[in-house]
């Protein structure tokens, strides 16, 4: 079945619901920061290539080159932490959030499609019994994302396997997500996610066709993610966002115009989320994936103007459509 049919019941657009109770601690659960002198309430560290030594209960090595900005994404615990392993899933949790990761060698699972299917089935099975049933946000990192032509392209085959492994019990909300290609071979498919005891609110982008409704031209199975997720504590977790309007890539070959379009998309999805913030407290965490490292200075300069208080993190990575030169994910605190 086409993913279009499978997701027919999902709304085209959604917006923020009523204000929930303020977070228990009143502090941000996540920061992009350097790894020196971390406090002792760290839940999980997600870091780029080349950093070693970590005392976090869970450390996720993303194996993409860092091109500037803070070293790592650091999630903090709000109470006692437990870490464990269940089959191929490593995880850590406190009372509110669970972060899980699977990272497996594709060669042991018979190729990209079946690796995605097996890993997603393992994630789903784990999620059904872990006590944190609501997946808010997922990251998918794989090698050579644009290799292969047409429907054989590895990203499209990844989407086929992901859709098959994930299944979709009625009423499930799709998480926000990122899918990026590494530029050095590792043979590893790495999937990590943040899940909560309480569900969030998925948000779509009024400028874009929902990814789960993309037409057949983009592949045999639609990508299974929402454009953003409002977490229970009102943090807005924005998916990887690129220069796509409707379902069509814009400004092929023009990085500056792709950046401008991407910023319009980020503004559209965050304003559609409708989470009100005290202007003085508002903070955006930006993570930029770039195909070509020489683009970093141009992007950094433009982001300083658009987000004067942000310190963007830059990683070298390939975007899931070969004409796209950059992608930005965002967390609005
Ligand atoms: C897009 O908007 C760009 O397959 O999980 C962004 C975020 C993209 C997540 C995914 C893909 C994914 O279609 C690509």
Boltz pocket constraint, residues with backbone or C-beta under 6 A from the ligand:
constraints:
  - pocket:
      binder: B
      contacts: [[A, 140], [A, 177], [A, 178], [A, 179], [A, 211], [A, 223], [A, 224], [A, 225], [A, 239], [A, 240], [A, 241], [A, 242], [A, 244], [A, 320]]
      max_distance: 6.0
